[in-house]
């Protein structure tokens, strides 16, 4: 969302970013933006709830009235030539579509994920997986914990785009031509693939993964967000033996600039989840699937296969081929530039 906002700012649009209190931002990083911290009405206990879907449903309910009041007040105090030309909202913050509709402000939905997981949502509601889909049951984006009812309710609310004038996806057309075509048939509004602009495992599985990375003898970087490991503030549960073993080869940090890390030539691949993982492993064949529970040796064998064996060499070549296609897509005259120009034209027409 902030990357898209940066692009729009470069095109002379004025940007206001609304965010929840518990997900505060460093305003100094974006000095040209106006930030609005919307009260989320969540207690500390609710914020720590591992069921993200329940939190998202609660946030949508809690923030609707306060943001509607802010937008109404802002609109009433604007001068003759000023107006809010559009609300671009994260698709999981679905209440904004209704607010925009009531206030007669155009809206555009932004899916920060790729297109493939989104086409699965209607399938989940039908409880059927069409035979033409590549998906297996284990590929479906169902959470391993939390309420299934909450999840299906969130699927309904985020999939029911009624009044938004367009949908933006963080993907590249050449990678997801078929899913994007299906989404256009489903929503019947312009689809703009403009890209590119988790739940962690329990501590025991994390521990085994850590030692597999150590035993692989390969260099690695690993971002572990503070508070994301149950019962631990960060990585203090890792013993000194592990730290000594990886100190010259591994870099474990609390935060990293993701885009810079992923484009670095030292990064051979990175993992997604469920539907994305299926596309990575079976459609594009640029990823390795770790079957079953993560045990000692699982990640080590996968890393060695990727870095040392012929299958890994072929996989890295396919990655280079995909990289070339993506470079063409995001270069001058490429599909991403083309689709990025479309929402800009749409915004200027309001």
Buried (B, 14 or more C-beta within 10 A) or exposed (E): BEBBBBBBBEEEBEBBBBBBEEEEEEEEEBEEBEBBBBEBBBEEEBBEBEBBBBBBBBBBEBBBEBBBEBBEEBBEEEEEEEEBBBBBBBBBBBBBBBBBBEBEBBBBBBBBBBBBBBBBBBBBEEEEBEEEBEBEEEBBBBBEEBBEEBBBBBBBBBBEBEEBBBBBBBBBBBBBEEBBBBBEEBBEBBBBBBBBBEEEBEEEBBBBBBBBBBBBEBEBEBEBEEEBBEEBEBBEBBEEEBEEBBEEEBEBEEEEEEEEBEEEEEEBBEEBBBBBBBBBBBBBBBBBEBEEEBEEEBBBBBBBBBBEEEEBEEBBEEBEEBEEBBEBBBEEEBBBEBBBEBBBEBBEEE
